[in-house]
Amino acid sequence: MNRYLSNKKAIALFLLPALLIYSVVIIYPVLQTVYRSFFNWDGLSTATWNGISNYRDLLEDPLLITSLRNGLIFALVLAVFQIGLGTVLALACADPRIKGRKLLKTSYFIPVVLSVTVVCQLWLAMYDPTNGLINRLFNLLHIPYQQNWLTSPTVSIIAIAFVNAWQFMGYQFSLLYAGVKSIPEQYMEAATIDGCSKWMAHRKVTIPLMKETYKFCLIVAITSGIGAFVQMLIMTSGGPGTSNYTLTYMIYRYAFMESNYGYACAVSVVLVSLSLLATVIINKTFDRNEA
């Protein structure tokens, strides 16, 4: 094995196809986006160089603050709901005392394989202020709380984020469950012998040893929140008004509705930069805690 690993030419040869595909699909479009962000371009005619004007205009665009705020809210909802609930469900399904674990694991993952459009239509019906299931449940429980879930500028972004969190919680659950199962049983047995309860052993042993899993799950949640788009488009079209805009929705608006591709490329650069920055911060934070 060492002889094969020491052959640098063979390693480079096997990596070359994947590197070429990655360069064509990822690196080249990113570089083109950065380049086009310095132009005034409608996507068809000849592009005109305008320097950093797109970025200057972007800093003065009120939609930028709205989009950044919504992206942060979306990311927080995903992180808290998906990772928090996913951890509880993963620990429960890993416990051999729980009956029907295979059925539970399958049911948790079913929403992930459903179409986003189907899920959004389902939740649109549930969020209906007059006949929706959620408001009707409040009535049945005699709780004096009724909400126009998707027409409130403050509540709608959280309601939409919850739809995304609910649908893709199964993906995070599968990652966390794999992390739980990768921990040797001897560690749990040793903690139990030392007098720890089951949940105390998970808190002291299982969760700390899943640091790498949590790091990846958090990166997925944060970057997904920053780049959220489909649920806004289907459920509210970015409204009411522009209150549910995210950076991705800004790209959609300026590129495909206003044909301002140069400006949309500038927004794309900000989106990619924020995602990379969030990834670096999360990695540095986890690595510092590990040290």
Wavefront OBJ file of the C-alpha trace (Angstrom):
o trace
v 0.000 0.000 0.000
v 2.800 2.425 0.891
v 4.410 1.751 -2.493
v 1.239 2.838 -4.288
v 0.730 5.880 -2.069
v 4.295 7.030 -2.679
v 3.744 7.091 -6.458
v 2.848 10.753 -6.948
v 2.330 10.432 -10.692
v -0.229 7.654 -10.242
v -2.084 9.665 -7.599
v -2.143 12.713 -9.885
v -3.375 10.600 -12.793
v -6.310 9.212 -10.819
v -7.179 12.633 -9.387
v -7.063 14.389 -12.751
v -10.573 13.398 -14.038
v -12.261 14.468 -10.803
v -10.212 17.676 -10.711
v -11.170 18.508 -14.300
v -14.867 17.944 -13.639
v -14.704 19.998 -10.437
v -12.890 22.816 -12.261
v -15.437 22.926 -15.084
v -18.506 22.655 -12.855
v -17.400 24.705 -9.823
v -14.187 26.700 -10.159
v -14.706 28.125 -13.658
v -18.301 29.350 -12.988
v -17.179 30.956 -9.724
v -14.304 32.783 -11.439
v -16.634 33.868 -14.247
v -19.128 35.189 -11.699
v -16.431 37.241 -9.982
v -15.276 38.586 -13.344
v -18.784 39.456 -14.553
v -19.570 41.255 -11.302
v -17.397 44.147 -12.496
v -19.512 44.690 -15.605
v -22.834 46.262 -16.508
v -24.392 43.357 -18.392
v -27.903 42.235 -19.299
v -26.870 38.682 -20.175
v -27.157 39.139 -23.961
v -25.530 42.317 -25.222
v -21.887 43.294 -24.909
v -20.841 43.797 -21.310
v -19.575 47.213 -20.228
v -16.871 47.562 -17.595
v -18.025 49.566 -14.569
v -15.448 48.640 -11.938
v -16.752 48.312 -8.403
v -19.973 50.207 -9.110
v -22.077 47.077 -8.611
v -20.574 46.522 -5.173
v -20.978 50.175 -4.280
v -24.636 50.074 -5.277
v -25.077 46.822 -3.391
v -23.864 48.371 -0.144
v -26.556 51.046 -0.538
v -29.283 48.573 -1.497
v -31.842 48.250 1.353
v -32.574 44.682 0.194
v -29.067 43.668 1.274
v -29.778 44.270 4.973
v -33.136 42.500 4.695
v -31.536 39.536 2.932
v -28.681 39.249 5.428
v -31.092 39.388 8.365
v -33.386 36.760 6.837
v -30.433 34.523 6.001
v -29.257 34.710 9.613
v -32.738 33.911 10.960
v -33.107 31.037 8.509
v -29.708 29.627 9.467
v -30.462 29.837 13.189
v -33.803 28.059 12.792
v -32.172 25.277 10.781
v -29.295 24.867 13.220
v -31.451 24.822 16.356
v -34.266 22.646 15.018
v -32.396 20.213 12.792
v -29.338 19.650 14.945
v -31.142 19.865 18.289
v -34.073 17.606 17.433
v -31.889 15.449 15.209
v -29.581 14.744 18.144
v -32.458 13.702 20.405
v -33.928 11.428 17.739
v -30.534 9.939 16.859
v -29.801 9.096 20.492
v -33.253 7.607 20.902
v -33.006 5.458 17.772
v -29.561 4.235 18.807
v -30.984 2.931 22.078
v -31.774 -0.809 21.729
v -34.541 -0.445 24.316
v -36.633 1.615 21.879
v -39.070 -0.571 19.936
v -39.806 0.087 16.284
v -36.531 1.888 15.650
v -36.361 0.865 11.975
v -39.816 2.302 11.336
v -38.896 5.518 13.141
v -35.676 5.942 11.161
v -37.542 5.484 7.889
v -40.345 7.886 8.839
v -37.879 10.607 9.845
v -36.246 10.475 6.412
v -39.418 10.379 4.291
v -39.820 14.206 4.034
v -36.306 14.493 2.574
v -37.238 12.480 -0.527
v -40.442 14.443 -1.150
v -40.534 17.228 -3.712
v -39.968 20.690 -2.247
v -43.059 21.870 -4.134
v -45.216 19.170 -2.535
v -43.931 20.011 0.942
v -44.513 23.737 0.420
v -48.067 23.155 -0.788
v -48.719 20.972 2.248
v -47.525 23.668 4.630
v -49.366 26.388 2.714
v -52.571 24.527 3.541
v -51.521 24.108 7.176
v -50.607 27.809 7.492
v -53.916 29.005 6.029
v -55.241 31.586 8.530
v -58.895 30.500 8.165
v -58.937 26.757 7.576
v -55.335 25.822 8.293
v -54.533 22.967 10.662
v -52.280 25.027 12.938
v -54.804 27.752 13.758
v -57.519 25.117 14.142
v -55.375 23.258 16.678
v -55.095 26.436 18.714
v -58.893 26.707 18.624
v -59.353 23.100 19.730
v -56.936 23.640 22.604
v -58.773 26.865 23.542
v -55.584 28.879 23.097
v -56.469 32.445 22.047
v -53.737 32.694 19.446
v -54.387 33.081 15.739
v -51.735 34.056 13.236
v -51.508 35.016 9.596
v -48.374 32.943 9.283
v -47.285 33.962 5.805
v -48.513 37.552 5.632
v -46.768 38.859 8.736
v -43.397 40.493 7.900
v -41.930 39.297 11.209
v -43.421 35.803 11.543
v -43.382 34.635 7.920
v -39.607 34.178 7.643
v -39.618 31.929 10.721
v -42.614 29.978 9.394
v -40.889 29.422 6.045
v -37.613 28.463 7.723
v -39.482 25.887 9.787
v -40.781 24.251 6.589
v -37.216 23.812 5.359
v -36.063 22.630 8.798
v -38.865 20.070 8.979
v -38.284 18.678 5.500
v -34.514 18.248 5.749
v -34.243 17.346 9.418
v -34.063 13.699 8.297
v -30.822 14.419 6.442
v -29.221 15.870 9.561
v -30.682 13.032 11.596
v -28.999 10.452 9.357
v -25.629 12.158 9.804
v -26.038 12.403 13.569
v -27.262 8.815 13.829
v -24.194 7.629 11.923
v -22.047 9.658 14.321
v -23.695 8.072 17.356
v -23.282 4.552 15.963
v -19.602 5.149 15.182
v -18.762 5.532 18.893
v -17.566 2.246 20.428
v -19.981 0.644 22.876
v -17.143 0.222 25.389
v -17.162 3.928 26.132
v -20.827 3.877 27.072
v -20.351 0.736 29.129
v -17.474 2.342 31.031
v -19.570 5.451 31.739
v -22.443 3.288 32.962
v -20.121 1.359 35.273
v -18.913 4.686 36.681
v -22.480 5.449 37.703
v -23.679 7.646 34.837
v -27.267 7.427 33.700
v -27.964 6.825 30.018
v -28.524 10.483 29.191
v -25.639 11.632 31.394
v -23.361 9.216 29.537
v -24.531 10.672 26.228
v -23.850 14.202 27.495
v -20.414 13.370 28.867
v -19.269 10.808 26.274
v -21.333 10.554 23.108
v -21.899 14.221 22.268
v -18.276 15.357 22.883
v -16.979 12.533 20.683
v -19.303 13.657 17.852
v -17.522 16.986 17.449
v -16.594 16.400 13.794
v -20.148 15.337 12.980
v -21.548 18.454 14.629
v -19.076 20.622 12.762
v -20.232 19.270 9.407
v -23.928 19.459 10.357
v -23.539 23.068 11.491
v -21.787 24.034 8.258
v -24.616 22.463 6.257
v -27.287 24.246 8.331
v -25.644 27.688 8.222
v -24.784 27.653 4.528
v -28.251 26.295 3.672
v -29.823 29.141 5.638
v -27.680 31.786 3.945
v -28.578 30.410 0.516
v -32.269 29.679 1.145
v -34.513 30.383 -1.831
v -37.019 27.773 -3.038
v -39.406 27.944 -0.072
v -39.635 31.754 -0.319
v -40.334 31.580 -4.035
v -43.090 28.979 -3.754
v -44.795 30.091 -0.554
v -44.677 33.912 -0.604
v -42.782 35.028 -3.738
v -40.467 36.921 -1.415
v -43.316 38.802 0.245
v -45.128 40.363 1.849
v -43.389 43.056 -0.147
v -39.682 42.250 0.033
v -39.691 41.156 3.686
v -38.702 37.547 2.882
v -35.859 38.264 0.507
v -32.581 36.408 0.891
v -29.349 36.823 -1.055
v -30.408 34.040 -3.399
v -33.763 35.699 -3.991
v -31.935 38.940 -4.771
v -29.908 37.072 -7.390
v -33.106 35.655 -8.882
v -34.768 39.066 -9.003
v -31.915 41.042 -10.501
v -30.818 38.333 -12.951
v -34.082 36.875 -14.235
v -36.656 39.591 -13.521
v -34.606 42.734 -14.204
v -31.890 41.273 -16.496
v -29.167 42.978 -14.485
v -26.720 40.091 -14.557
v -23.679 42.095 -13.539
v -25.362 43.244 -10.346
v -26.675 39.726 -9.705
v -23.116 38.407 -10.046
v -21.995 40.875 -7.381
v -24.685 39.539 -5.033
v -23.527 36.001 -5.877
v -19.969 36.877 -4.904
v -21.225 38.163 -1.541
v -23.251 34.965 -1.055
v -20.286 32.692 -1.795
v -17.984 34.830 0.372
v -20.352 34.685 3.343
v -20.724 30.907 2.987
v -16.949 30.464 2.873
v -16.501 32.825 5.820
v -19.080 30.921 7.877
v -17.342 27.639 7.026
v -13.933 28.990 8.057
v -15.278 30.431 11.328
v -17.007 27.162 12.243
v -13.876 25.142 11.450
v -11.644 27.494 13.441
v -14.041 27.495 16.393
v -14.240 23.718 16.577
v -10.485 23.313 16.094
v -9.767 25.841 18.850
v -12.085 24.042 21.271
v -10.436 20.744 20.408
v -7.020 22.148 21.216
l 1 2 3 4 5 6 7 8 9 10 11 12 13 14 15 16 17 18 19 20 21 22 23 24 25 26 27 28 29 30 31 32 33 34 35 36 37 38 39 40 41 42 43 44 45 46 47 48 49 50 51 52 53 54 55 56 57 58 59 60 61 62 63 64 65 66 67 68 69 70 71 72 73 74 75 76 77 78 79 80 81 82 83 84 85 86 87 88 89 90 91 92 93 94 95 96 97 98 99 100 101 102 103 104 105 106 107 108 109 110 111 112 113 114 115 116 117 118 119 120 121 122 123 124 125 126 127 128 129 130 131 132 133 134 135 136 137 138 139 140 141 142 143 144 145 146 147 148 149 150 151 152 153 154 155 156 157 158 159 160 161 162 163 164 165 166 167 168 169 170 171 172 173 174 175 176 177 178 179 180 181 182 183 184 185 186 187 188 189 190 191 192 193 194 195 196 197 198 199 200 201 202 203 204 205 206 207 208 209 210 211 212 213 214 215 216 217 218 219 220 221 222 223 224 225 226 227 228 229 230 231 232 233 234 235 236 237 238 239 240 241 242 243 244 245 246 247 248 249 250 251 252 253 254 255 256 257 258 259 260 261 262 263 264 265 266 267 268 269 270 271 272 273 274 275 276 277 278 279 280 281 282 283 284 285 286 287 288 289 290 291
